[in-house]
Amino acid sequence: MSEPLTVDLDIQSLGAQGDGIGRHDGAVVFVPYALPGERVRVRLQERGHNAFSGRLIEVLAAAPNRVVPPCPVFTRCGGCAMQHVSMEEYGAWKKAQVAATLATRGLSMPEKTEIVSTAPGERRRAVFAAHKEKDQVTLGFHAAMSHEIVPLEDCLLLTPALRASLPQFNALAMVALHNKQSADLQVTETLSGLDILMQSGDDLPEARRQPLIAVARQAGFARVSWAHGKRQPEPIVMEHVPQVRFADILVDLPIGAFLQPSLSGEAALVAAVTKGVGKAKRVADLYGGCGTFSFPLAKQARVLSVDSARPTVAALTAAINRARLSGRVEGLARDLDQSPLPPQDLKPFDAVVFDPPRAGAEMQSRMLAKSIVKRVVAVSCNPASFARDARILMDAGFAMTSLTVLDQFLWSHHAELVAVFTRK
Ligand SMILES: C[S@@+](CC[C@H](N)C(=O)[O-])C[C@H]1O[C@@H](n2cnc3c(N)ncnc32)[C@H](O)[C@@H]1O
């Protein structure tokens, strides 16, 4: 096998994942951690037809907007892609990526597109990878494009509670895992303490339960649950019911249920959605989760909240009953991809909100297109599926009247959107 080629090249632009893009002998070279305007030395690795990955060896001439990354494991840890550029340039790149994705469906960004950023130290939810080998646990995030776990001593993105508990997550993995076993730890900071779901390819053996319970109690975790693969998760220890608050309504968080990753991001989304529904008095909140939007919207409207996850709808309904909100908010368990709400069921609503997973809400958008609904607020964590769904709505006479881009996954290539669509 021939030695990988080392070449010097100029970086011309930034790609969708944050890679610098240059050319060598007519082929495209994607160089992670390189910036436009830089001359860099890279080691080439074939990536496909006429395309290479370039591992950055040296920045020969740095761009003026290059900054010292704040995290010591940046470039080793795959959690962040863009700490090496000024925040101004980073924000402009994120906005440009959204614009480019919308353009693939012939959509343009409304002139007054708002950009909202979150700050470091706000991520209340994270998934850590853990692996035990020779009685040592490695816990952290995966390296970029790799299964290797980069051990994490600290992470600037996390809330203080999550940062402070990293050694306890390690201790939990140490007692729960056997040698050569891996697990993911989904950790969520709730009002009642940390809620941890461990997911592994194996059962939790009886002999490991008591040690796990002891570590969880000592650490003061609210709940630790275990899931074997995709099976139903089982709570192993619960000292407090993990609770979250939407508007002033407390909701018991089901194990593994969706929650926005930061409180500030959630607040920005709620503000954009609330503004987006305008004066609507009857709102359908589709892919509604535990009530992130439904409860704030219930202050001004009657809300139908629909989600396919039964434990999520049960938790929402319990919260509705506790707060004596029945009649104001109603929960419905329904798979909206398989059976979207049809036009006749959409008739009573002055506004419809949808916030699907990454795949988007294609079937529901087609139903909205055929309905008489005049106002739709689309929330999305995937600009590509959003653009497809927006196209469906706009081909049915809707106009995109406002767009908010939320950067809730700081220093990554992800962007979230809230768009308001109206028609006469
Ligand atoms: C991105 S989350 C948004 C939840 C909520 N709007 C929030 O902000 O917390 C997507 C939600 O869609 C639900 N979901 C996933 N697939 C679904 C489907 N096919 N039909 C209905 N709901 C679905 C998930 O359970 C999850 O609660």
The ligand as a Tripos MOL2 file, in Angstrom:
@<TRIPOS>MOLECULE
LIG
   27    29     1     0     0
SMALL
NO_CHARGES

@<TRIPOS>ATOM
      1 C1        -38.3970   16.8180   18.3450 C.3       1 LIG1
      2 S1        -39.4500   16.0800   19.5330 S.3       1 LIG1
      3 C2        -40.4510   17.4730   19.9420 C.3       1 LIG1
      4 C3        -41.2600   17.3430   21.1680 C.3       1 LIG1
      5 C4        -41.8180   18.6560   21.7230 C.3       1 LIG1
      6 N1        -42.4260   19.4720   20.7030 N.3       1 LIG1
      7 C5        -40.7520   19.4340   22.4640 C.2       1 LIG1
      8 O1        -40.3240   20.4790   21.9870 O.co2     1 LIG1
      9 O2        -40.3470   18.9770   23.5360 O.co2     1 LIG1
     10 C6        -40.4320   15.0650   18.5290 C.3       1 LIG1
     11 C7        -41.5560   14.3420   19.2240 C.3       1 LIG1
     12 O3        -42.2420   13.5770   18.2190 O.3       1 LIG1
     13 C8        -42.6380   12.3480   18.7620 C.3       1 LIG1
     14 N2        -42.7760   11.4430   17.6020 N.ar      1 LIG1
     15 C9        -41.8110   10.7380   16.9620 C.ar      1 LIG1
     16 N3        -42.3350   10.0770   15.9080 N.ar      1 LIG1
     17 C10       -43.6520   10.3860   15.8870 C.ar      1 LIG1
     18 C11       -44.7320   10.0140   15.0450 C.ar      1 LIG1
     19 N4        -44.5370    9.1890   14.0110 N.pl3     1 LIG1
     20 N5        -45.9600   10.5120   15.3040 N.ar      1 LIG1
     21 C12       -46.1620   11.3410   16.3370 C.ar      1 LIG1
     22 N6        -45.1830   11.7200   17.1830 N.ar      1 LIG1
     23 C13       -43.9430   11.2610   16.9640 C.ar      1 LIG1
     24 C14       -41.5590   11.9780   19.7460 C.3       1 LIG1
     25 O4        -42.0910   11.1100   20.7330 O.3       1 LIG1
     26 C15       -41.1580   13.3610   20.2980 C.3       1 LIG1
     27 O5        -41.8610   13.6430   21.4740 O.3       1 LIG1
@<TRIPOS>BOND
     1     1     2 1
     2     2     3 1
     3     2    10 1
     4     3     4 1
     5     4     5 1
     6     5     6 1
     7     5     7 1
     8     7     8 2
     9     7     9 1
    10    10    11 1
    11    11    12 1
    12    11    26 1
    13    12    13 1
    14    13    14 1
    15    13    24 1
    16    14    15 ar
    17    14    23 ar
    18    15    16 ar
    19    16    17 ar
    20    17    18 ar
    21    17    23 ar
    22    18    19 1
    23    18    20 ar
    24    20    21 ar
    25    21    22 ar
    26    22    23 ar
    27    24    25 1
    28    24    26 1
    29    26    27 1
@<TRIPOS>SUBSTRUCTURE
     1 LIG1         1 GROUP 0 **** ****
